[in-house]
């Protein structure tokens, strides 16, 4: 009979491998790959040397990725689970993306960070500071075959349910010369060189029209008139896009540019014009109370301190606007609020329904007693954001000066 004293423990194999000091907890990414920007989040439980001298054994990592010219554009690491700090960093990264979060495995998260780190170097850009904090992420081994990589890509795209969505995303990535998603969205060979003389361009406006004969379940051929902008200025590009459905997924079966020509700044402004509605309030009382209320109410908005005040840009919760037959670059902006150093609150929206909703929200807020409405405007094209970026003083005077009014209010 075998006795316990006859057994010998042999050191080696799996027992000899040191466990890593960083234990994976969970991860997610935004489903915004087709917008050209994603955020990757990874949570780790630290031990050993990785935890030495740290205030917490939990590390939250956020990587902001721009896929066209930057790669990993910024990084933030947060130790511990302080809710306010995490919310601030998360909002600064995710604000404005209209994103849903998709869960990632450790292998998927590491693969994405490593892939975009390679892209960053390929663009000739340095990786963000604090590389020592995420060096172990870059150094770990990953395995991702072509099929799993394709599945991961579509995981980061959300649902593309209509031809309009597909076409807007496809053209956005094509003009940006981001050809990996172009090929993934294609149901056939796509010529990458149809705008060989152009640089990476932004899709500013796109109008989609079905060709004669009608469409069947989002399939068929469409003519697109696109306004794009690159380093040379604005251009109009006219193209025809054919959409088909294969294995339940919509894809671009053909794409051909029929014309491309430069337009002047004035012509571009006319093409990109859209109305903007603004309401101006004088703040009677504590400006700090107004800012406190807005900070709380618009915690999810993009917030920015400028020379002339504090800006809040509230974005749509999703990217459904990508399904519109007429796409505009700033369709994701829901509303703008600006508390000025002139003790004014200026609120704005691109739609009449939006400004009414915003006014009602102000009237139902705790600061209603401090707000005195002094002016309402409808502009033929947006001016509020430009105003916030330049120290314009009193907004009413700013508008009067811009419109060429004299001191008596006459033109």
Backbone torsions as a table, in degrees:
resi	resn	phi	psi	omega
1	UNK	NA	137.3	179.5
2	UNK	-73.5	129.1	179.1
3	UNK	-104.9	155.2	-179.7
4	UNK	-57.2	-33.8	-178.3
5	UNK	-69.2	-15.6	179.8
6	UNK	-84.0	-10.4	-175.9
7	UNK	-85.9	140.9	177.2
8	UNK	-126.2	131.0	177.4
9	UNK	-84.9	122.8	179.1
10	UNK	-98.8	119.2	179.3
11	UNK	-77.2	136.1	178.1
12	UNK	143.4	-172.5	-179.5
13	UNK	61.9	-144.4	-176.2
14	UNK	-62.9	-32.5	-178.9
15	UNK	-65.4	-24.6	-176.6
16	UNK	-83.7	-11.9	-178.5
17	UNK	-81.4	126.3	179.0
18	UNK	-72.1	133.7	176.6
19	UNK	-69.5	142.9	-179.5
20	UNK	-66.0	153.1	179.4
21	UNK	-78.5	-8.0	179.3
22	UNK	-118.8	114.2	-179.5
23	UNK	-101.6	125.4	-178.9
24	UNK	-65.6	135.6	176.6
25	UNK	-109.2	-62.3	175.3
26	UNK	-162.6	174.0	-177.9
27	UNK	-159.1	156.8	172.0
28	UNK	-149.6	166.1	170.8
29	UNK	-137.9	158.2	175.4
30	UNK	-78.5	151.0	-178.1
31	UNK	-91.4	47.3	-172.1
32	UNK	-118.7	26.4	-178.0
33	UNK	-58.9	-34.5	-177.7
34	UNK	-74.5	-13.7	173.5
35	UNK	-83.9	-9.9	179.5
36	UNK	89.4	6.3	179.3
37	UNK	-141.0	135.6	170.5
38	UNK	-137.7	156.5	171.8
39	UNK	-116.8	131.8	178.2
40	UNK	-112.1	129.6	-179.6
41	UNK	-120.9	135.0	176.4
42	UNK	-135.7	136.3	177.5
43	UNK	-114.6	132.0	-177.9
44	UNK	-124.8	148.5	169.0
45	UNK	-104.0	118.9	-174.0
46	UNK	-94.3	152.7	174.5
47	UNK	-151.2	175.1	175.6
48	UNK	55.4	-136.5	-176.8
49	UNK	-64.3	-31.6	-178.7
50	UNK	-65.7	-27.4	-178.7
51	UNK	-93.5	-9.9	-175.2
52	UNK	-60.8	126.3	176.8
53	UNK	76.7	4.7	-179.3
54	UNK	-92.0	150.3	-179.8
55	UNK	-75.7	-16.4	180.0
56	UNK	-150.3	154.3	176.6
57	UNK	-88.3	-1.1	177.7
58	UNK	-100.0	132.4	176.9
59	UNK	-125.8	123.6	175.6
60	UNK	-105.4	125.0	-178.9
61	UNK	-115.0	134.1	177.8
62	UNK	-124.2	125.2	177.8
63	UNK	-116.9	121.9	177.5
64	UNK	-99.9	121.1	-172.5
65	UNK	-118.5	127.5	170.8
66	UNK	-111.0	123.2	-165.4
67	UNK	-91.3	-3.8	-172.7
68	UNK	-95.1	-47.3	-174.3
69	UNK	-136.2	-9.1	-172.0
70	UNK	-111.8	-46.0	-169.1
71	UNK	83.8	-137.0	177.1
72	UNK	-74.8	105.8	-173.4
73	UNK	-83.6	-36.5	179.5
74	UNK	-152.2	159.7	-179.7
75	UNK	-139.7	141.9	172.9
76	UNK	-136.6	133.5	175.1
77	UNK	-117.5	134.1	-178.7
78	UNK	-125.2	124.0	175.7
79	UNK	-94.6	133.3	178.6
80	UNK	92.9	179.5	-175.8
81	UNK	-118.2	35.4	178.0
82	UNK	-69.0	115.9	-170.0
83	UNK	-60.0	-44.6	-175.6
84	UNK	-65.2	-41.9	179.8
85	UNK	-65.5	-42.9	179.2
86	UNK	-64.1	-41.5	-179.9
87	UNK	-64.3	-39.4	179.7
88	UNK	-63.6	-47.8	-178.5
89	UNK	-67.1	-42.7	-179.5
90	UNK	-61.6	-43.0	-179.5
91	UNK	-68.3	-37.7	178.8
92	UNK	-64.0	-28.7	178.9
93	UNK	-85.9	-46.1	-171.3
94	UNK	-92.8	-17.0	-174.6
95	UNK	-56.4	129.0	176.9
96	UNK	91.9	-5.5	-178.5
97	UNK	-85.4	-17.1	-176.8
98	UNK	58.4	40.7	-165.3
99	UNK	-101.4	147.7	160.7
100	UNK	-97.3	158.6	-179.7
101	UNK	-105.2	133.0	177.4
102	UNK	-114.5	132.8	-177.9
103	UNK	-69.5	143.1	179.3
104	UNK	-122.0	148.3	167.3
105	UNK	-76.6	167.6	177.3
106	UNK	-60.9	-42.9	-178.8
107	UNK	-61.2	-42.2	179.4
108	UNK	-64.9	-43.9	-178.6
109	UNK	-64.5	-45.1	179.1
110	UNK	-63.9	-42.3	179.2
111	UNK	-58.5	-45.0	-178.0
112	UNK	-65.0	-46.6	-179.4
113	UNK	-62.1	-43.7	-179.6
114	UNK	-66.3	-40.0	179.2
115	UNK	-62.6	-43.5	-177.5
116	UNK	-78.5	-21.8	171.2
117	UNK	-67.0	-41.8	175.3
118	UNK	-61.4	-41.2	179.3
119	UNK	-63.0	-40.6	179.3
120	UNK	-58.4	-47.9	179.0
121	UNK	-65.2	-37.8	178.6
122	UNK	-62.0	-32.6	176.1
123	UNK	-77.2	-6.4	-177.8
124	UNK	81.0	20.3	-178.7
125	UNK	-103.7	149.0	174.6
126	UNK	-78.2	152.7	172.7
127	UNK	-69.4	153.5	179.5
128	UNK	-57.5	157.9	178.3
129	UNK	-58.0	170.3	-179.2
130	UNK	66.0	34.5	-179.6
131	UNK	-61.1	-26.6	179.7
132	UNK	-64.8	-23.6	-177.8
133	UNK	-77.1	-24.6	179.3
134	UNK	-123.0	16.3	179.6
135	UNK	-61.0	-34.3	-179.6
136	UNK	-67.2	-27.3	176.5
137	UNK	-67.8	-40.2	-180.0
138	UNK	-72.1	-24.9	-173.8
139	UNK	-92.5	-15.3	-178.0
140	UNK	-74.2	149.2	179.9
141	UNK	-77.6	142.2	175.7
142	UNK	-133.7	159.3	176.7
143	UNK	-137.9	126.2	-178.2
144	UNK	-150.1	104.9	178.5
145	UNK	-76.0	170.3	-177.4
146	UNK	-56.8	-41.4	-178.4
147	UNK	-66.9	-41.9	179.5
148	UNK	-69.6	-34.6	177.2
149	UNK	-65.8	-40.5	177.8
150	UNK	-63.9	-42.9	179.2
151	UNK	-63.3	-38.6	178.6
152	UNK	-65.6	-41.1	178.9
153	UNK	-57.2	-50.8	-177.4
154	UNK	-68.5	-26.3	174.2
155	UNK	-62.1	-32.7	-177.8
156	UNK	-89.3	5.6	-175.9
157	UNK	-106.7	-10.0	-172.9
158	UNK	66.1	-172.6	-179.2
159	UNK	-86.2	128.7	172.2
160	UNK	-105.0	98.0	-166.8
161	UNK	-101.8	-9.3	-176.7
162	UNK	-138.3	160.4	177.7
163	UNK	-63.2	-38.3	179.1
164	UNK	-59.9	-45.8	176.7
165	UNK	-57.7	-50.9	-177.3
166	UNK	-57.8	-47.4	-176.0
167	UNK	-66.1	-45.4	180.0
168	UNK	-61.0	-44.9	178.1
169	UNK	-64.6	-44.8	-178.0
170	UNK	-59.4	-48.7	-178.8
171	UNK	-67.4	-37.9	177.6
172	UNK	-57.4	-44.9	-178.9
173	UNK	-75.8	-35.4	180.0
174	UNK	-64.3	-49.7	-178.4
175	UNK	-66.0	-26.2	176.3
176	UNK	-80.2	-4.2	-176.6
177	UNK	59.2	36.6	176.5
178	UNK	-101.2	81.1	-162.7
179	UNK	-84.3	-14.3	176.3
180	UNK	-61.3	-52.5	176.4
181	UNK	-66.1	-30.3	175.3
182	UNK	-55.9	-48.5	-178.7
183	UNK	-69.1	-33.2	179.5
184	UNK	-70.3	-30.3	179.5
185	UNK	-84.9	-9.2	-175.9
186	UNK	-86.4	146.0	173.5
187	UNK	-107.9	20.7	179.3
188	UNK	-170.4	-176.6	179.5
189	UNK	-74.2	132.2	179.8
190	UNK	-117.5	127.3	177.8
191	UNK	-74.4	116.6	-178.9
192	UNK	-77.7	-13.2	-168.9
193	UNK	-101.5	20.5	-175.8
194	UNK	-73.2	-18.9	173.2
195	UNK	-125.8	54.5	-173.3
196	UNK	-62.3	-29.0	-177.3
197	UNK	-82.4	-7.7	-177.5
198	UNK	-95.9	151.8	173.5
199	UNK	-88.1	-171.0	174.8
200	UNK	-61.8	126.2	-172.7
201	UNK	-123.8	153.9	176.5
202	UNK	-97.8	133.5	174.7
203	UNK	-80.7	110.0	-177.2
204	UNK	-91.1	-34.2	-179.2
205	UNK	-153.9	144.2	175.7
206	UNK	-146.3	129.4	177.7
207	UNK	-117.4	124.3	-174.9
208	UNK	-108.8	129.3	178.0
209	UNK	-131.3	129.2	175.5
210	UNK	-65.3	144.7	173.6
211	UNK	-73.8	165.5	-178.1
212	UNK	-61.3	144.2	-179.7
213	UNK	113.0	-12.8	176.2
214	UNK	78.5	172.4	-177.4
215	UNK	-121.6	155.1	177.6
216	UNK	-124.0	111.9	178.3
217	UNK	50.7	49.4	177.1
218	UNK	71.6	2.8	178.5
219	UNK	-93.6	157.4	177.2
220	UNK	129.0	-160.5	-175.2
221	UNK	-116.2	142.9	-175.9
222	UNK	-134.9	144.2	173.5
223	UNK	-102.5	134.2	-177.9
224	UNK	-122.9	134.7	169.8
225	UNK	-111.3	113.3	-173.9
226	UNK	-114.0	137.0	169.7
227	UNK	-104.1	119.2	-179.3
228	UNK	-119.7	160.7	179.1
229	UNK	-134.9	128.0	171.8
230	UNK	-131.1	-164.5	-175.7
231	UNK	-62.5	-21.6	-178.0
232	UNK	-86.8	-13.0	-176.7
233	UNK	123.8	-152.4	-176.5
234	UNK	-100.6	148.5	175.8
235	UNK	-137.7	154.8	168.9
236	UNK	-106.5	128.2	179.4
237	UNK	-120.4	124.6	176.7
238	UNK	-106.3	130.3	-176.2
239	UNK	-143.3	163.8	173.6
240	UNK	-120.9	130.3	-176.8
241	UNK	-123.3	127.9	176.2
242	UNK	-104.4	134.8	-176.6
243	UNK	-117.6	136.4	177.2
244	UNK	-134.9	166.9	177.8
245	UNK	-120.4	122.4	178.5
246	UNK	-128.2	127.2	179.3
247	UNK	53.0	40.5	176.2
248	UNK	80.2	0.3	-176.7
249	UNK	-117.4	133.1	176.4
250	UNK	-73.4	140.6	178.2
251	UNK	-147.7	158.8	178.0
252	UNK	-87.6	114.8	-177.8
253	UNK	-88.0	-24.8	174.8
254	UNK	-156.7	153.6	-178.9
255	UNK	-149.0	124.0	-179.0
256	UNK	-140.2	126.7	176.2
257	UNK	-87.1	125.0	-179.0
258	UNK	-96.1	-28.3	177.6
259	UNK	-156.7	153.0	178.1
260	UNK	-151.9	124.3	-178.2
261	UNK	-149.9	148.9	-178.3
262	UNK	-75.1	149.6	173.7
263	UNK	-129.4	157.5	-178.3
264	UNK	-75.4	166.8	177.4
265	UNK	-60.8	-37.8	179.5
266	UNK	-66.7	-41.1	177.8
267	UNK	-65.7	-39.2	178.2
268	UNK	-63.8	-41.9	179.5
269	UNK	-61.0	-39.9	178.1
270	UNK	-65.6	-42.0	-179.9
271	UNK	-65.8	-35.4	-174.1
272	UNK	-96.1	1.0	-177.2
273	UNK	-62.9	143.1	175.1
274	UNK	-152.7	152.2	-178.7
275	UNK	-72.8	155.8	173.0
276	UNK	-138.0	137.2	-179.9
277	UNK	-113.8	135.0	-177.7
278	UNK	-137.6	143.3	175.1
279	UNK	-126.9	136.6	-175.6
280	UNK	-114.5	131.4	175.9
281	UNK	-120.3	138.2	165.4
282	UNK	-82.9	139.1	179.4
283	UNK	-95.5	113.9	178.3
284	UNK	-100.1	107.5	-178.4
285	UNK	119.6	-144.0	-172.1
286	UNK	-84.1	116.0	174.2
287	UNK	-65.1	-33.7	179.6
288	UNK	-60.8	-37.7	177.7
289	UNK	-64.0	-39.3	178.9
290	UNK	-64.4	-45.6	179.4
291	UNK	-63.1	-40.9	178.8
292	UNK	-60.7	-44.1	179.4
293	UNK	-63.6	-43.9	-179.0
294	UNK	-69.4	-37.6	176.6
295	UNK	-57.5	-40.0	-178.0
296	UNK	-75.0	-45.2	-176.2
297	UNK	-71.6	-33.0	-177.1
298	UNK	-115.0	44.5	179.2
299	UNK	-61.7	-28.6	-179.3
300	UNK	-88.0	-1.5	-178.4
301	UNK	-84.0	159.8	172.3
302	UNK	-75.7	123.3	-176.5
303	UNK	-116.0	141.0	-176.2
304	UNK	-149.5	130.9	174.4
305	UNK	-88.5	128.7	178.1
306	UNK	-119.5	175.7	178.5
307	UNK	-61.5	-30.5	-174.7
308	UNK	-101.3	-1.0	179.2
309	UNK	159.7	-158.1	179.4
310	UNK	-118.6	128.9	-174.1
311	UNK	-108.1	137.5	173.9
312	UNK	-123.8	122.0	173.9
313	UNK	-114.0	114.1	-178.5
314	UNK	-100.1	123.0	-176.1
315	UNK	-100.0	160.6	173.6
316	UNK	-61.9	153.9	-177.6
317	UNK	-77.0	-13.3	-178.5
318	UNK	-148.2	-178.2	-177.8
319	UNK	-112.3	38.9	179.2
320	UNK	-63.6	-22.9	179.3
321	UNK	-61.4	-18.6	177.8
322	UNK	-67.1	-12.6	177.6
323	UNK	-91.8	2.9	179.3
324	UNK	-74.7	149.0	176.8
325	UNK	-74.3	-21.8	171.4
326	UNK	-118.9	111.0	-179.3
327	UNK	-100.3	136.0	173.6
328	UNK	-125.7	146.2	-170.5
329	UNK	-55.2	-41.9	-175.0
330	UNK	-98.5	24.6	178.9
331	UNK	-63.5	-15.9	-179.3
332	UNK	-82.2	-8.8	179.3
333	UNK	-82.7	122.0	-178.9
334	UNK	-87.6	-45.3	-178.6
335	UNK	-164.9	157.7	179.4
336	UNK	-125.9	136.3	174.9
337	UNK	-129.8	142.0	-175.7
338	UNK	-143.6	118.1	174.4
339	UNK	-95.6	116.4	-172.6
340	UNK	-95.2	160.7	175.3
341	UNK	-71.2	-7.1	174.7
342	UNK	-90.0	14.8	179.0
343	UNK	60.5	44.5	174.4
344	UNK	-122.8	150.8	168.9
345	UNK	-115.3	118.4	178.6
346	UNK	-111.6	125.7	179.8
347	UNK	-119.9	145.6	-175.9
348	UNK	-147.1	154.0	177.5
349	UNK	-150.0	158.1	179.0
350	UNK	-86.5	-2.0	-179.9
351	UNK	-134.0	154.4	178.5
352	UNK	-65.6	-40.6	177.8
353	UNK	-62.7	-36.6	-179.6
354	UNK	-66.3	-43.1	-178.8
355	UNK	-70.2	-34.9	176.4
356	UNK	-63.4	-42.3	178.7
357	UNK	-62.9	-40.2	-179.4
358	UNK	-68.2	-42.1	177.4
359	UNK	-62.3	-43.2	178.6
360	UNK	-62.1	-38.3	179.1
361	UNK	-64.3	-38.7	177.5
362	UNK	-65.1	-39.6	-178.1
363	UNK	-70.6	-21.2	179.1
364	UNK	-99.3	4.3	-176.9
365	UNK	-88.5	170.4	179.8
366	UNK	-72.5	-12.7	-177.4
367	UNK	-100.3	9.3	-176.0
368	UNK	-56.2	-34.4	-179.5
369	UNK	-68.4	-13.7	-179.6
370	UNK	-101.0	-2.4	-174.2
371	UNK	-107.2	124.6	176.6
372	UNK	-117.4	113.6	-179.1
373	UNK	-69.9	128.4	-177.1
374	UNK	-121.3	-17.9	-178.5
375	UNK	-164.0	150.6	174.0
376	UNK	-134.6	139.8	-176.4
377	UNK	-134.7	150.2	164.9
378	UNK	-125.3	115.8	-179.6
379	UNK	-101.8	148.0	178.0
380	UNK	-73.3	-22.7	175.6
381	UNK	-146.2	154.6	-174.4
382	UNK	-63.4	137.3	174.6
383	UNK	-130.8	-15.0	-170.7
384	UNK	-62.9	-44.8	-178.0
385	UNK	-64.1	-41.3	177.4
386	UNK	-60.4	-38.1	177.4
387	UNK	-61.9	-42.6	-178.4
388	UNK	-67.0	-25.6	-178.5
389	UNK	-86.1	-8.2	176.0
390	UNK	-127.7	140.3	-178.2
391	UNK	-70.8	95.3	-173.0
392	UNK	-96.8	-1.9	-178.4
393	UNK	69.2	-149.3	179.5
394	UNK	-57.2	128.1	-174.3
395	UNK	-67.2	-37.6	179.1
396	UNK	-62.5	-43.6	177.9
397	UNK	-66.2	-36.8	178.0
398	UNK	-59.0	-46.2	179.6
399	UNK	-65.1	-43.0	180.0
400	UNK	-61.7	-42.1	178.2
401	UNK	-64.5	-41.1	-178.5
402	UNK	-66.1	-35.8	-179.4
403	UNK	-83.6	-6.8	178.2
404	UNK	80.9	25.3	176.5
405	UNK	-74.8	147.5	173.5
406	UNK	-91.0	-177.4	-175.5
407	UNK	-64.2	-23.6	-179.2
408	UNK	-88.6	-1.1	179.0
409	UNK	86.3	6.1	177.9
410	UNK	-97.4	151.9	178.0
411	UNK	-76.6	NA	NA
